[in-house]
Amino acid sequence: MFKNITILVLSSIFLSGCFASSLTLVGTGASASQGRAVQSSISSAFNYGVKQTTGKYPIEHIIIKEKQRLAKKVNNLEKKIIDGSKQKIEPLKDNIKNNINDQITKINDNLFKVKTFATNNFKHKPRFSYKVR
């Protein structure tokens, strides 16, 4: 008894893919049996006609359009992100440049003060290996 149940469960798991693939082939016939024979035949004829003229099924055309729409959305989003980051970075660059220039002028001023202090307070002339701007 247990062996029969195990075989039944395993076969239903393994054969479920076979059932789904065979149902797609019979899909138009199944819908025709439910009273939609005209709709089913028109749909099949339309799909066949599109395939013969364009070389692709209608669903392939829909997928291509959707991919293009998503690519356009992504490009717009990338542009917004890049423009926003540029707007935030530019003021920071200017601020950093100003800070560096301020630090350089302070260092030069301090070097000049050291040199003038040394020349004014010592009897001999000190040797400096650097030049003040």
C-alpha positions in Angstrom: 0.0 0.0 0.0 2.8 2.4 1.0 4.7 1.5 -2.2 1.7 2.3 -4.4 1.2 5.7 -2.7 4.9 6.5 -3.1 4.8 5.6 -6.8 1.7 7.7 -7.4 3.2 10.8 -5.7 6.5 10.5 -7.5 4.9 9.9 -10.9 2.6 13.0 -10.4 5.7 15.1 -9.6 7.7 13.9 -12.6 4.9 13.9 -15.1 3.4 17.3 -14.2 5.8 18.9 -16.7 4.7 16.5 -19.5 1.0 17.4 -18.8 1.7 21.1 -19.0 3.6 20.9 -22.3 1.0 18.7 -24.0 -1.8 20.9 -22.8 -0.3 23.9 -24.7 -0.5 21.9 -27.9 -4.2 21.0 -27.2 -5.1 24.5 -25.9 -7.0 25.6 -29.0 -9.0 22.4 -29.1 -9.8 22.6 -25.4 -11.1 26.1 -25.8 -13.1 25.1 -28.9 -14.8 22.4 -26.8 -15.9 25.1 -24.3 -17.9 27.0 -27.0 -15.2 29.4 -28.3 -14.5 27.7 -31.6 -14.6 30.9 -33.6 -12.4 32.9 -31.2 -9.9 30.0 -31.1 -9.7 29.6 -34.9 -9.4 33.4 -35.5 -6.7 33.6 -32.8 -4.7 30.7 -34.4 -5.1 32.2 -37.9 -4.0 35.6 -36.7 -0.9 34.2 -34.9 0.0 32.2 -38.0 -0.4 35.2 -40.3 1.8 37.4 -38.1 4.4 34.6 -37.9 4.5 34.3 -41.7 4.8 38.0 -42.4 7.2 39.1 -39.7 9.0 35.9 -38.8 8.0 36.4 -35.1 5.0 35.4 -33.0 2.9 38.3 -31.6 4.2 37.6 -28.1 7.7 38.2 -29.3 6.7 41.6 -30.6 5.2 42.5 -27.2 8.3 41.4 -25.4 10.5 43.5 -27.7 8.3 46.6 -27.1 8.4 46.0 -23.3 12.2 45.7 -23.3 12.5 48.9 -25.2 10.2 50.7 -22.8 12.1 49.4 -19.8 15.5 50.4 -21.4 14.2 53.9 -21.9 13.1 54.1 -18.3 16.5 52.9 -17.1 18.3 55.5 -19.3 16.1 58.3 -17.9 16.7 57.2 -14.3 20.5 57.0 -15.0 20.5 60.5 -16.4 18.6 61.8 -13.3 21.0 60.2 -11.0 24.1 61.5 -12.8 22.7 65.0 -13.1 21.8 65.0 -9.4 25.2 63.8 -8.3 27.0 66.4 -10.5 24.9 69.2 -8.9 26.0 68.0 -5.5 29.6 67.5 -6.3 30.4 70.8 -8.1 29.9 73.0 -4.9 32.1 70.5 -2.9 34.9 70.8 -5.5 34.9 74.6 -5.2 34.8 74.4 -1.5 37.8 72.0 -1.4 39.8 74.2 -3.8 39.1 77.3 -1.7 40.2 75.4 1.5 43.4 74.3 -0.2 44.2 77.8 -1.4 43.6 79.2 2.1 45.9 76.6 3.7 48.7 77.4 1.2 48.4 81.2 1.9 48.6 80.5 5.7 51.7 78.3 5.3 53.4 80.9 3.1 52.5 83.7 5.6 54.0 81.6 8.5 57.2 80.9 6.5 57.6 84.6 5.8 57.1 85.4 9.5 59.7 82.8 10.5 62.2 84.2 8.0 61.7 87.8 9.0 61.9 86.9 12.7 65.2 85.0 12.1 66.8 87.9 10.2 65.7 90.5 12.7 66.7 88.6 15.9 69.9 86.7 15.1 73.3 88.3 14.5 74.3 86.0 11.6 72.3 85.6 8.5 70.4 82.2 8.6 70.5 79.9 5.6 67.1 79.0 4.3 66.6 76.4 1.7 63.2 77.5 0.8 61.8 80.6 -0.9 58.8 82.6 0.1 56.5 83.6 -2.6 
